[in-house]
Amino acid sequence: MTRSDQRRGNALGVLLLGCAAVWGAGCKKEQPPASAPVDAGVVAVAVADAGAPDAGTVAKVVKPLRFSDVTLKFQDNRMAVTYTLTNPGTAQGRGDACLSLHDDQGRVIEVKRMGGITVKGGTTDTFEDKVSLGGTSWKQTRTVMLYTAGEYRCSSGAPVATSELLRLLPTGQPAPADAPPPQPQQDSKATDFEVSGVELTQAGLSDDYTLTYTVKNVSDHRSSGSGCLRAYVGQEGAPHLEESPEGDFSLAPGASETIKDSVIFDNDRNWDRVTVLRLFTSPFGCADDADTDNTGFKFMKPESVHAPEEGVEAEPVSYPEDETGMDSSDAYDPEEEFNHEPPAADDASPETPGN
């Protein structure tokens, strides 16, 4: 045995003796401490350990935040929400307050982040938030759900909630126990939509251009998206010269809606250059690129549409109150639908949708 081999053997013997002295018979890894409960709004910090299936997940909240004293007021495509949050835990509750709209089957129409929240343990705080909502989405809403989640986690829905789920009617009254349970949200795709009845018009010789089209949801789940009109000079494969966002929509399976919106170009003189237009419908509207799944609805620019004449203004146009194209089944009274007693005369009743 060489001198270096002897030194390595002596070192190994010392290591084994040290192991025996510290842990007794055999060498065992130190056991990790048991997981401690997590209070409302606190996300567990998990170590990414291979073989640990729960690594990186949100810990179960044992003392979730609670909503109370909620009022809803919808006006001019904006929802004003006032609510109180109670934190029954000892740790500070923090994250985002979320608003989810659901249709008559419990399917998600739209999810909105209302705002950031911070509530110290054992305390109560009141918040006031305003969010923008499309009128069409609100007309289809049958129940509203409020919850809190980690920062920017609202879109992940109820599975990541750090509060109790509060379900209400659009009037602000509690939803009945037999209301359809919330359904998991499914991703929308460009192939979910089918476009027809596209019409482009110009008001006289003015700069007032209007696009009308009907969009149908041909998928088996609720889908949301928006339209984008792109204009081309005619060459195949050439990039678009102009583009204009054209309406938002959220549709149940098989439902359709007629959209009517203004077309606005960065340079109105390009109307004399444009020959071909394509209307794209997808979850992200003009943020999406054209591809094999979304080739768009192609049509030729009408001969009557040109660049506007200088100094010519359009006549005021009055649109009908309801342009959605939805049938009468979309008009409803949430109190009648769920057989609720009307509020007492001295109660302050939140504003009903559409008022």
Disulfide bonds with the S-S distance in Angstrom:
Cys19-Cys27 1.44
Cys98-Cys154 2.05
Cys228-Cys286 2.14
